[in-house]
Amino acid sequence: MPVMNDEVPDEGDYDAGRGRGEFDNITPEDFIHGGGSGHGNPPGWLGPSDINRARHQMPIAYVEIVPVRTDEMGRISQVGSLLRVSEDGSIERTLITGRVLYHETLREAIARNVAKDLGDIALPLLPIGLQPFTVAEFFPTPGLSEYYDPRQHAIALCYVVPIAGDCKPQDETLDVEWVDPKSDVMDTFVAQMVNGHGRIVRQALAWAGI
Protein backbone atom coordinates (compact mmCIF):
# COMPACT_ATOMS: atom_id res chain seq x y z
CA MET A 1 0.00 0.00 0.00
CA PRO A 2 1.55 3.34 -0.99
CA VAL A 3 2.31 5.85 1.74
CA MET A 4 0.49 9.13 1.30
CA ASN A 5 2.58 12.29 1.39
CA ASP A 6 0.47 13.68 4.23
CA GLU A 7 0.63 10.53 6.37
CA VAL A 8 1.57 11.34 9.98
CA PRO A 9 3.95 8.76 11.49
CA ASP A 10 2.90 7.07 14.68
CA GLU A 11 5.08 7.40 17.74
CA GLY A 12 7.85 4.80 17.56
CA ASP A 13 7.90 4.60 13.74
CA TYR A 14 11.39 4.51 12.20
CA ASP A 15 10.96 7.93 10.61
CA ALA A 16 8.69 9.45 13.24
CA GLY A 17 11.28 12.07 14.13
CA ARG A 18 11.84 13.24 10.56
CA GLY A 19 10.10 16.22 9.06
CA ARG A 20 7.38 15.63 6.47
CA GLY A 21 8.81 15.53 2.94
CA GLU A 22 12.40 15.44 4.19
CA PHE A 23 13.48 12.98 1.45
CA ASP A 24 11.15 14.15 -1.32
CA ASN A 25 14.04 15.45 -3.43
CA ILE A 26 16.53 12.66 -2.74
CA THR A 27 18.04 11.11 -5.88
CA PRO A 28 19.91 7.79 -6.35
CA GLU A 29 23.11 9.84 -6.62
CA ASP A 30 22.41 11.28 -3.16
CA PHE A 31 22.04 7.78 -1.79
CA ILE A 32 25.37 6.68 -3.24
CA HIS A 33 27.39 9.69 -2.12
CA GLY A 34 25.46 10.69 0.98
CA GLY A 35 23.96 14.07 1.75
CA GLY A 36 22.63 16.03 -1.21
CA SER A 37 19.63 18.31 -1.53
CA GLY A 38 20.35 19.72 1.91
CA HIS A 39 18.06 17.17 3.59
CA GLY A 40 20.59 14.84 5.23
CA ASN A 41 21.47 11.23 4.39
CA PRO A 42 18.82 8.68 3.42
CA PRO A 43 18.19 5.74 5.80
CA GLY A 44 20.92 3.09 5.53
CA TRP A 45 23.79 5.50 4.85
CA LEU A 46 26.68 5.31 7.35
CA GLY A 47 28.44 8.55 8.18
CA PRO A 48 32.20 8.72 8.96
CA SER A 49 31.85 7.94 12.67
CA ASP A 50 29.41 5.08 12.05
CA ILE A 51 31.50 3.40 9.35
CA ASN A 52 34.65 3.75 11.46
CA ARG A 53 32.87 2.06 14.36
CA ALA A 54 31.59 -0.70 12.06
CA ARG A 55 35.08 -1.26 10.69
CA HIS A 56 36.29 -2.04 14.20
CA GLN A 57 33.44 -4.43 14.97
CA MET A 58 32.63 -6.45 11.83
CA PRO A 59 34.00 -7.51 8.42
CA ILE A 60 33.12 -5.14 5.55
CA ALA A 61 32.11 -6.41 2.10
CA TYR A 62 34.18 -5.06 -0.81
CA VAL A 63 34.60 -5.55 -4.52
CA GLU A 64 38.11 -5.47 -5.98
CA ILE A 65 38.40 -4.95 -9.72
CA VAL A 66 41.31 -5.71 -12.04
CA PRO A 67 40.69 -3.45 -15.06
CA VAL A 68 41.86 -4.88 -18.38
CA ARG A 69 41.87 -4.07 -22.09
CA THR A 70 41.09 -6.91 -24.46
CA ASP A 71 41.81 -7.55 -28.13
CA GLU A 72 39.28 -8.46 -30.84
CA MET A 73 39.38 -12.10 -29.68
CA GLY A 74 38.58 -11.19 -26.06
CA ARG A 75 42.10 -11.95 -24.83
CA ILE A 76 43.67 -9.68 -22.22
CA SER A 77 46.11 -7.33 -23.95
CA GLN A 78 46.69 -4.86 -21.10
CA VAL A 79 46.26 -4.78 -17.35
CA GLY A 80 45.48 -1.48 -15.63
CA SER A 81 46.38 -0.05 -12.26
CA LEU A 82 45.62 3.20 -10.46
CA LEU A 83 48.11 5.69 -9.09
CA ARG A 84 46.88 7.35 -5.91
CA VAL A 85 48.18 9.48 -3.06
CA SER A 86 48.20 7.38 0.10
CA GLU A 87 47.35 8.69 3.55
CA ASP A 88 51.03 9.34 4.30
CA GLY A 89 51.40 11.43 1.13
CA SER A 90 53.28 8.87 -0.95
CA ILE A 91 52.21 7.63 -4.39
CA GLU A 92 50.88 4.08 -4.41
CA ARG A 93 49.86 1.68 -7.17
CA THR A 94 46.63 -0.18 -6.55
CA LEU A 95 43.43 -1.56 -8.08
CA ILE A 96 39.83 -0.38 -8.21
CA THR A 97 38.34 -1.24 -4.86
CA GLY A 98 35.39 -0.10 -2.78
CA ARG A 99 32.65 -1.06 -0.37
CA VAL A 100 29.39 -2.69 -1.33
CA LEU A 101 26.78 -0.22 -0.09
CA TYR A 102 23.56 -1.01 1.74
CA HIS A 103 20.84 -2.21 -0.67
CA GLU A 104 23.32 -2.29 -3.59
CA THR A 105 23.84 -5.34 -5.79
CA LEU A 106 27.33 -6.60 -6.55
CA ARG A 107 26.89 -5.63 -10.19
CA GLU A 108 25.92 -2.10 -9.15
CA ALA A 109 28.89 -1.92 -6.79
CA ILE A 110 31.27 -2.89 -9.59
CA ALA A 111 29.82 -0.29 -11.96
CA ARG A 112 29.80 2.45 -9.32
CA ASN A 113 33.38 1.88 -8.21
CA VAL A 114 34.67 1.77 -11.80
CA ALA A 115 32.90 5.07 -12.53
CA LYS A 116 34.20 6.57 -9.28
CA ASP A 117 37.83 5.93 -10.27
CA LEU A 118 37.81 5.88 -14.10
CA GLY A 119 34.93 8.22 -14.96
CA ASP A 120 31.49 7.76 -16.46
CA ILE A 121 32.71 6.93 -19.97
CA ALA A 122 35.01 4.04 -19.01
CA LEU A 123 32.28 1.65 -20.24
CA PRO A 124 33.05 -1.43 -18.12
CA LEU A 125 31.85 -4.75 -19.53
CA LEU A 126 30.20 -6.13 -16.42
CA PRO A 127 30.50 -9.89 -15.86
CA ILE A 128 27.51 -12.02 -16.83
CA GLY A 129 28.01 -14.17 -13.75
CA LEU A 130 28.92 -12.86 -10.31
CA GLN A 131 31.29 -15.67 -9.34
CA PRO A 132 34.59 -13.92 -8.39
CA PHE A 133 37.88 -15.41 -9.56
CA THR A 134 39.08 -15.25 -5.93
CA VAL A 135 38.12 -13.88 -2.53
CA ALA A 136 40.74 -11.82 -0.71
CA GLU A 137 40.40 -11.40 3.04
CA PHE A 138 42.18 -8.27 4.25
CA PHE A 139 43.05 -7.97 7.95
CA PRO A 140 44.13 -4.88 9.95
CA THR A 141 46.89 -6.95 11.61
CA PRO A 142 50.11 -7.22 9.54
CA GLY A 143 51.21 -10.77 8.79
CA LEU A 144 47.87 -12.42 9.57
CA SER A 145 47.28 -13.03 5.85
CA GLU A 146 48.74 -12.02 2.49
CA TYR A 147 46.27 -9.14 2.37
CA TYR A 148 46.54 -6.13 4.69
CA ASP A 149 44.30 -3.12 5.26
CA PRO A 150 45.16 -1.01 8.34
CA ARG A 151 41.59 0.36 8.53
CA GLN A 152 39.53 -2.80 8.73
CA HIS A 153 38.81 -6.47 8.20
CA ALA A 154 37.55 -6.48 4.61
CA ILE A 155 36.29 -9.38 2.52
CA ALA A 156 36.87 -8.53 -1.14
CA LEU A 157 35.20 -10.32 -4.04
CA CYS A 158 37.65 -9.99 -6.94
CA TYR A 159 36.64 -9.56 -10.58
CA VAL A 160 38.37 -9.03 -13.93
CA VAL A 161 36.48 -6.28 -15.77
CA PRO A 162 37.27 -5.28 -19.38
CA ILE A 163 37.20 -1.51 -19.94
CA ALA A 164 35.91 -0.53 -23.38
CA GLY A 165 35.78 3.27 -23.07
CA ASP A 166 38.03 6.20 -22.22
CA CYS A 167 39.39 6.58 -18.70
CA LYS A 168 39.18 9.96 -16.98
CA PRO A 169 40.76 9.56 -13.52
CA GLN A 170 38.37 10.73 -10.81
CA ASP A 171 38.23 11.26 -7.06
CA GLU A 172 41.57 10.24 -5.45
CA THR A 173 42.94 8.62 -8.62
CA LEU A 174 45.85 10.55 -10.18
CA ASP A 175 46.37 8.38 -13.25
CA VAL A 176 45.63 5.02 -14.83
CA GLU A 177 48.55 3.06 -16.26
CA TRP A 178 48.32 0.05 -18.56
CA VAL A 179 50.89 -2.67 -19.19
CA ASP A 180 51.06 -5.72 -21.44
CA PRO A 181 50.88 -8.75 -19.09
CA LYS A 182 53.53 -10.51 -21.19
CA SER A 183 55.98 -7.58 -21.20
CA ASP A 184 59.26 -7.38 -19.29
CA VAL A 185 57.94 -4.65 -16.99
CA MET A 186 55.04 -6.73 -15.68
CA ASP A 187 57.02 -8.03 -12.70
CA THR A 188 57.97 -4.48 -11.71
CA PHE A 189 54.38 -3.38 -12.21
CA VAL A 190 53.09 -6.06 -9.82
CA ALA A 191 55.89 -5.59 -7.28
CA GLN A 192 54.87 -1.94 -6.84
CA MET A 193 51.46 -3.02 -5.54
CA VAL A 194 51.57 -3.45 -1.78
CA ASN A 195 49.33 -5.16 0.80
CA GLY A 196 48.45 -8.09 -1.47
CA HIS A 197 47.02 -6.27 -4.50
CA GLY A 198 49.87 -7.55 -6.68
CA ARG A 199 48.97 -11.12 -5.75
CA ILE A 200 45.40 -10.45 -6.84
CA VAL A 201 46.69 -9.37 -10.26
CA ARG A 202 48.73 -12.58 -10.51
CA GLN A 203 45.67 -14.65 -9.64
CA ALA A 204 43.59 -12.74 -12.20
CA LEU A 205 46.08 -13.51 -14.96
CA ALA A 206 46.28 -17.19 -13.96
CA TRP A 207 42.47 -17.34 -13.99
CA ALA A 208 42.51 -15.85 -17.50
CA GLY A 209 45.07 -18.43 -18.65
CA ILE A 210 48.05 -16.06 -18.93
Residue pairs with C-beta under 8 A, 6 or more apart in sequence:
5 20
5 21
5 24
6 20
8 20
9 15
9 16
9 18
10 16
14 43
15 43
22 39
22 40
23 39
23 42
24 39
25 37
25 39
26 36
26 37
26 39
26 42
27 36
27 37
29 36
30 36
30 37
30 42
31 42
31 44
31 45
31 101
32 101
32 112
34 41
34 45
34 47
35 41
41 47
44 102
44 103
45 102
46 54
46 102
54 60
55 151
55 152
55 153
56 152
58 153
59 152
59 153
59 154
59 155
60 99
60 152
60 153
60 154
60 155
61 99
61 100
61 154
61 155
61 157
62 97
62 98
62 99
62 100
62 138
62 154
62 155
62 156
62 157
63 97
63 98
63 100
63 106
63 109
63 110
63 113
63 156
63 157
63 158
63 159
64 95
64 96
64 97
64 136
64 156
64 157
64 158
64 159
64 197
64 200
65 95
65 96
65 97
65 110
65 113
65 114
65 158
65 159
65 160
65 161
66 79
66 80
66 95
66 96
66 158
66 159
66 160
66 161
66 200
66 201
66 204
67 79
67 80
67 81
67 95
67 96
67 114
67 118
67 124
67 161
67 162
67 163
67 176
68 76
68 77
68 78
68 79
68 80
68 160
68 161
68 162
68 163
68 204
69 76
69 77
69 78
69 80
69 162
69 163
69 178
70 76
70 77
70 162
71 77
76 160
76 181
76 205
76 208
76 210
77 180
78 178
78 179
78 180
78 181
79 178
79 179
79 181
79 186
79 189
79 201
79 204
79 205
80 163
80 167
80 176
80 177
80 178
81 93
81 94
81 95
81 176
81 177
81 179
81 189
81 193
81 201
82 93
82 94
82 95
82 96
82 117
82 169
82 173
82 174
82 175
82 176
83 91
83 92
83 93
83 173
83 174
83 175
83 176
83 177
84 91
84 92
84 94
84 172
84 173
84 174
85 91
85 92
85 172
85 174
86 92
91 174
92 194
93 177
93 189
93 192
93 193
93 197
94 193
94 197
95 193
95 197
95 200
95 201
96 113
96 114
96 117
96 118
96 161
97 113
97 156
98 109
98 112
98 113
98 116
99 109
100 106
100 109
101 109
101 112
104 112
106 130
106 157
107 126
107 127
107 130
110 124
110 126
110 127
110 159
110 161
111 124
111 126
114 122
114 124
114 161
114 163
115 122
115 170
116 170
116 171
117 169
117 170
117 171
117 173
117 176
118 124
118 163
118 167
118 168
118 169
118 170
118 173
118 176
119 166
119 167
119 168
119 169
119 170
120 168
121 165
121 166
121 168
122 163
122 164
122 165
122 166
122 167
122 168
123 163
123 164
123 165
124 161
124 162
124 163
124 164
125 161
125 162
125 163
125 164
126 161
127 159
127 160
127 161
130 157
132 157
132 158
132 159
133 158
133 159
133 160
133 203
133 204
133 207
134 158
134 200
134 203
134 204
134 207
135 155
135 156
135 157
135 158
136 146
136 147
136 155
136 156
136 158
136 196
136 199
136 200
137 145
137 147
137 153
137 154
137 155
137 156
138 145
138 147
138 148
138 149
138 152
138 153
138 154
138 155
138 156
138 195
138 196
139 145
139 147
139 148
139 149
139 153
140 148
140 149
140 150
140 151
140 152
140 153
141 148
142 148
145 196
146 196
146 199
147 156
147 195
147 196
147 199
148 195
148 196
149 195
158 200
158 203
158 204
160 204
160 207
160 208
167 176
169 175
169 176
177 189
179 185
179 186
179 189
180 186
181 205
181 210
182 210
190 198
190 201
190 202
191 198
192 198
193 201
